[in-house]
Amino acid sequence: MALGKKDEEVFLGKEISKSNDFSEEKSRLVDNEITTLIKNAEKNATNILKKYLKQLHDVSKVLIERETLDRTQFEDIVKNGVADKEESKPLKKRVRRKTTKK
């Protein structure tokens, strides 16, 4: 959706002097509506994060230990607060064997 004329300008900077097909009042209304939408979306996101903060922390703890989760592990943590005991154990660190040069 375009709110102004879309004439191709030949010279850079010429668009500064172009006229709009809408008033300053309409422009202000659009800006205010966009600002309201963004603020509402931010409030909604903040509320969701606050509501599920414990689950967010539970998932992050397990991810720090394991680095990956599959869908069922994730759902188990979100529903029950903890992963399956065996699954929540950290992965064993890989040990590199030193090779001797011959």
PLY file of the C-alpha trace (Angstrom):
ply
format ascii 1.0
element vertex 102
property float x
property float y
property float z
element edge 101
property int vertex1
property int vertex2
end_header
0.00 0.00 0.00
1.45 3.35 -1.00
0.32 6.57 0.61
2.06 8.93 -1.80
2.84 9.29 -5.49
5.47 6.90 -6.75
7.15 8.89 -9.49
10.62 7.79 -10.38
13.05 10.60 -9.58
16.01 11.06 -11.87
18.18 13.07 -9.49
19.06 12.18 -5.93
17.64 14.56 -3.38
14.69 15.58 -5.52
12.37 13.48 -3.34
12.87 16.02 -0.54
10.73 18.55 -2.37
8.04 16.12 -3.54
4.48 16.63 -2.41
2.48 14.02 -0.50
-1.02 12.85 -1.33
-1.87 12.86 2.37
-1.95 15.54 5.04
0.28 15.98 8.06
-2.72 15.04 10.17
-3.11 11.70 8.36
0.61 11.10 8.67
0.45 11.80 12.41
-2.55 9.44 12.78
-0.68 6.65 10.99
2.42 7.24 13.13
0.34 7.20 16.33
-1.42 3.98 15.32
1.89 2.28 14.51
3.33 3.43 17.84
0.28 2.03 19.65
0.60 -1.31 17.84
4.29 -1.59 18.71
3.74 -0.68 22.37
0.90 -3.22 22.66
3.04 -5.92 21.06
5.87 -5.13 23.48
3.50 -5.33 26.48
2.12 -8.63 25.20
5.61 -10.09 24.75
6.63 -8.92 28.23
3.51 -10.47 29.77
4.18 -13.78 28.02
7.78 -13.82 29.23
6.70 -12.99 32.80
3.96 -15.65 32.72
6.37 -18.38 31.58
9.52 -17.15 33.34
9.98 -20.35 35.37
9.69 -22.51 32.26
12.11 -20.21 30.43
14.66 -20.64 33.23
14.11 -24.42 33.36
14.68 -24.76 29.62
17.74 -22.51 29.72
19.32 -24.53 32.57
18.96 -27.77 30.63
20.22 -26.14 27.43
23.32 -24.91 29.26
23.98 -28.49 30.39
23.07 -30.33 27.19
23.15 -27.71 24.42
20.30 -29.37 22.52
16.77 -30.58 23.20
14.34 -32.45 21.05
10.65 -31.63 20.97
9.58 -34.16 23.59
12.32 -33.07 26.00
11.32 -29.42 25.55
7.63 -30.20 26.11
8.47 -32.28 29.20
10.46 -29.41 30.72
7.72 -26.87 29.98
4.97 -29.11 31.40
6.79 -30.67 34.34
9.60 -28.25 35.09
12.29 -30.87 34.69
13.46 -33.17 31.96
13.64 -36.92 32.29
16.40 -37.53 34.87
18.53 -39.49 32.45
18.00 -36.96 29.70
18.82 -33.93 31.84
22.30 -35.18 32.71
25.06 -33.29 30.94
26.61 -34.93 27.96
29.96 -36.53 28.62
32.82 -34.43 27.42
34.69 -35.89 24.54
38.26 -36.73 25.36
40.80 -36.43 22.63
43.50 -39.01 22.68
46.98 -37.79 22.17
48.52 -39.39 19.18
52.20 -39.99 19.09
54.04 -39.00 15.99
56.14 -41.73 14.45
0 1
1 2
2 3
3 4
4 5
5 6
6 7
7 8
8 9
9 10
10 11
11 12
12 13
13 14
14 15
15 16
16 17
17 18
18 19
19 20
20 21
21 22
22 23
23 24
24 25
25 26
26 27
27 28
28 29
29 30
30 31
31 32
32 33
33 34
34 35
35 36
36 37
37 38
38 39
39 40
40 41
41 42
42 43
43 44
44 45
45 46
46 47
47 48
48 49
49 50
50 51
51 52
52 53
53 54
54 55
55 56
56 57
57 58
58 59
59 60
60 61
61 62
62 63
63 64
64 65
65 66
66 67
67 68
68 69
69 70
70 71
71 72
72 73
73 74
74 75
75 76
76 77
77 78
78 79
79 80
80 81
81 82
82 83
83 84
84 85
85 86
86 87
87 88
88 89
89 90
90 91
91 92
92 93
93 94
94 95
95 96
96 97
97 98
98 99
99 100
100 101
